[in-house]
Amino acid sequence: MGIEKNFSADTHHIQQLDLRLWREFQEGLSSLLDISISLYDSRGTLLMPSSRQTCLCDAVKSIETGYESCRDTTSRAIAQVLDKSKTYIYKCHTNQYIFAIPVFLDADRSYVIIGGQSFLSGNEVKDFYEGSAPHFFDEARLQDLKGAIKTIPPKSIFTLSGIVNNLTVPFLKSIYNLSVGGRGHLTSDEERVRLKGFYELEQIYKSLAPVLDRDELYETILNKSSELVRAEKGSLMILDNKNSVLSVKASKGMDRTVADGLKIKIGEGISGFIAAKGLPVIVRDIETDIPSRKNNPKYRTKSFISIPLKLDSRVIGVLNVADKISGEIFSEDDLHLLLSFANYASIALERGAYYSMSEELKML
């Protein structure tokens, strides 16, 4: 018996969300952040179990008393987070820290994202060994599980919950509006385009998750974003906080020598403005929208999109795309798809930076 047994119990709620889209997104985000993430409805029914649940949690839930404790703790967290309408971070009976994030789709439907399941410090692990663990396991079983115990820095649970909130809530709302609320406002052609975009995002998330090398990651992010909106040209610029300068890390349709030598200060030019303000820009006709600028002859069309890559409120780079393959101007749907992708790409870049740092430390 376990909470997972309720996976298909609530068909009413499942019909209101495209859970196939959500499943791929949830698994990709869990893999990227290396934490457990699962989705519940407002009644505590598990709609999508985590694919990264720890061996420790599995072991605890396999015992009747452990399962009951997990279920009761989760039910109380769901009730509290929906009542307070804000993220709730709590410690479960095994001393692991968990976050609960409310998602309100309309007056009748709300969901809760549960994630984390990590120890914050050695003290919590020690307390678990000496406190609740002996109630669940004998010494031999406990020794087997020690390798499955995961610890993270104390502040990370707050950072992770913020990242998950910023990515998952808009995504859930989007697929809900698409499958339910949006049908009355979108034509069949518009709906097909929007759905196609979401399916492409799903594939991009899956392709981005395993990439750790920074240079490969830069190229992958630019190529995937260009494919997403059918752009012929683009650039990915990363911010050097020490010098307040943007430099090109990947380019498409540009002279590589020129791109490599390009440095833009914060506040200068369009990319510098995007980095300074942290706001996206979609330009349909550069000569009309920005009268002071004339279209560069290198560009076939006058339309482009520039968006900031951000972690919480911190800008880490700028993504630019131009020249739609069809010759059309970029649309609001293009902008929304890129913004959804940018959130995910920012996390991948940060993770790639940590990975490169750890590899350099290993070499030292």
C-alpha positions, -999 to 999 in steps of 0.1 A, spaced: 0 0 0 12 36 -7 2 70 -18 12 60 -53 -18 36 -54 -41 66 -59 -23 75 -92 -54 68 -114 -81 74 -88 -92 109 -98 -101 107 -135 -120 140 -133 -89 159 -126 -68 139 -150 -91 148 -178 -86 185 -171 -48 184 -176 -26 169 -203 -6 147 -179 16 134 -206 29 168 -212 33 174 -174 50 140 -169 78 148 -193 82 183 -179 82 170 -143 107 142 -150 130 166 -169 130 192 -141 135 165 -115 165 153 -134 179 188 -140 176 198 -103 183 163 -89 153 164 -65 120 146 -62 89 164 -76 53 151 -76 19 164 -83 -13 161 -61 -48 174 -64 -65 194 -37 -79 163 -21 -45 147 -16 -48 123 -45 -14 117 -62 -17 125 -99 19 121 -109 44 103 -87 81 113 -86 105 93 -108 133 103 -84 119 93 -51 147 83 -27 154 47 -17 149 59 19 114 72 12 105 39 -7 118 19 23 99 40 48 67 37 28 70 0 25 64 -3 62 28 3 73 36 28 101 60 46 78 34 48 50 7 62 74 32 88 87 40 99 51 4 101 41 -6 121 71 23 145 68 16 151 31 -22 156 37 -15 182 64 10 200 41 -15 201 12 -42 214 35 -19 241 49 -5 252 16 -39 256 0 -53 274 31 -24 299 32 -20 302 -6 17 302 -5 47 278 -5 52 258 26 85 242 36 83 215 63 103 187 78 88 152 76 90 125 102 123 113 88 138 148 92 139 154 55 129 189 42 101 191 17 84 220 0 47 222 -10 37 247 -38 0 256 -44 -13 260 -80 -47 277 -84 -60 271 -119 -95 285 -114 -121 288 -87 -128 251 -86 -94 235 -93 -62 236 -74 -32 214 -72 -1 211 -51 35 203 -61 55 184 -35 93 182 -38 126 182 -21 129 152 2 165 161 13 184 164 45 198 199 51 227 191 73 246 164 91 226 171 123 193 161 107 209 129 93 223 121 128 189 128 144 172 105 120 197 77 127 193 81 164 157 91 166 131 78 141 152 53 121 153 26 147 115 25 147 115 16 110 147 -4 104 171 -28 120 208 -19 120 217 -40 89 189 -24 68 199 11 80 235 6 69 222 -5 35 202 28 31 230 52 42 242 55 6 208 67 -4 207 96 20 210 130 2 221 162 18 220 198 4 232 232 17 207 248 42 196 276 19 192 254 -11 157 242 -2 144 278 -4 162 284 -37 150 251 -52 114 258 -41 115 292 -58 129 278 -90 103 250 -91 75 275 -84 87 298 -112 88 270 -137 60 247 -128 31 270 -120 31 288 -154 36 255 -172 6 239 -154 -15 269 -161 -6 269 -197 -15 232 -203 -47 237 -183 -58 267 -203 -49 249 -235 -69 217 -226 -98 234 -209 -102 271 -207 -85 281 -239 -106 260 -262 -134 286 -263 -110 314 -272 -87 297 -297 -94 286 -333 -85 250 -342 -54 263 -361 -43 284 -332 -48 255 -308 -28 232 -331 1 257 -332 1 261 -294 0 223 -289 28 218 -313 49 243 -294 43 225 -261 53 192 -276 84 207 -290 92 222 -256 88 188 -241 114 173 -264 138 202 -258 136 197 -220 145 161 -225 174 168 -248 188 196 -226 188 177 -193 218 153 -200 241 181 -213 267 192 -187 296 205 -207 293 243 -208 304 249 -244 281 221 -257 253 235 -235 256 270 -250 253 256 -285 224 233 -276 205 261 -260 209 284 -290 201 257 -315 170 244 -297 156 279 -291 161 287 -328 144 255 -338 115 263 -314 106 295 -332 120 287 -366 147 313 -366 177 314 -390 199 336 -369 206 340 -332 231 345 -304 235 334 -268 253 360 -246 264 354 -210 269 381 -185 303 385 -167 292 401 -134 327 412 -125 331 434 -156 293 439 -163 299 428 -199 279 404 -222 300 382 -244 288 358 -272 291 322 -262 272 307 -292 260 322 -325 241 311 -355 242 329 -389 269 353 -377 306 356 -386 322 336 -358 352 359 -356 330 389 -352 309 371 -326 339 360 -305 352 396 -303 318 412 -294 316 426 -259 285 446 -248 283 466 -216 252 465 -195 228 492 -206 244 496 -241 225 485 -272 195 462 -273 211 432 -256 227 455 -229 193 471 -223 176 436 -219 203 426 -194 199 459 -174 161 458 -173 156 421 -172 126 424 -195 119 406 -229 115 425 -261 97 414 -293 102 437 -323 80 433 -353 96 460 -374 129 475 -361 126 506 -382 91 513 -369 94 501 -333 129 515 -328 131 546 -351 167 553 -341 178 519 -355 179 508 -392 177 472 -402 212 458 -407 216 444 -442 229 411 -427 193 404 -415 167 393 -440 137 405 -419 131 434 -395 116 412 -367 135 397 -338 131 386 -301 156 393 -273 149 378 -238 169 378 -206 180 345 -191 173 348 -153 176 328 -121 150 343 -98 156 380 -104 193 377 -114 201 381 -151 228 357 -162 226 362 -200 206 373 -231 191 351 -259 185 367 -293 168 352 -323 161 368 -357 150 361 -393 121 337 -391 126 310 -418 91 317 -432 99 355 -435 70 363 -411 73 385 -381 77 368 -347 44 363 -327 33 365 -291 32 327 -292 69 327 -302 77 350 -273 58 328 -248 75 296 -260 109 312 -257 102 326 -222 91 291 -211 123 277 -226 145 304 -211 135 295 -175 146 260 -181 177 270 -200 188 293 -171 187 264 -147 207 242 -171 233 270 -175 237 273 -137 239 236 -133 265 235 -161 286 262 -143 285 242 -111 295 210 -130 324 227 -147 336 242 -114 335 207 -98 354 192 -127 381 219 -124 383 213 -87 388 176 -93 416 183 -117 433 206 -91 
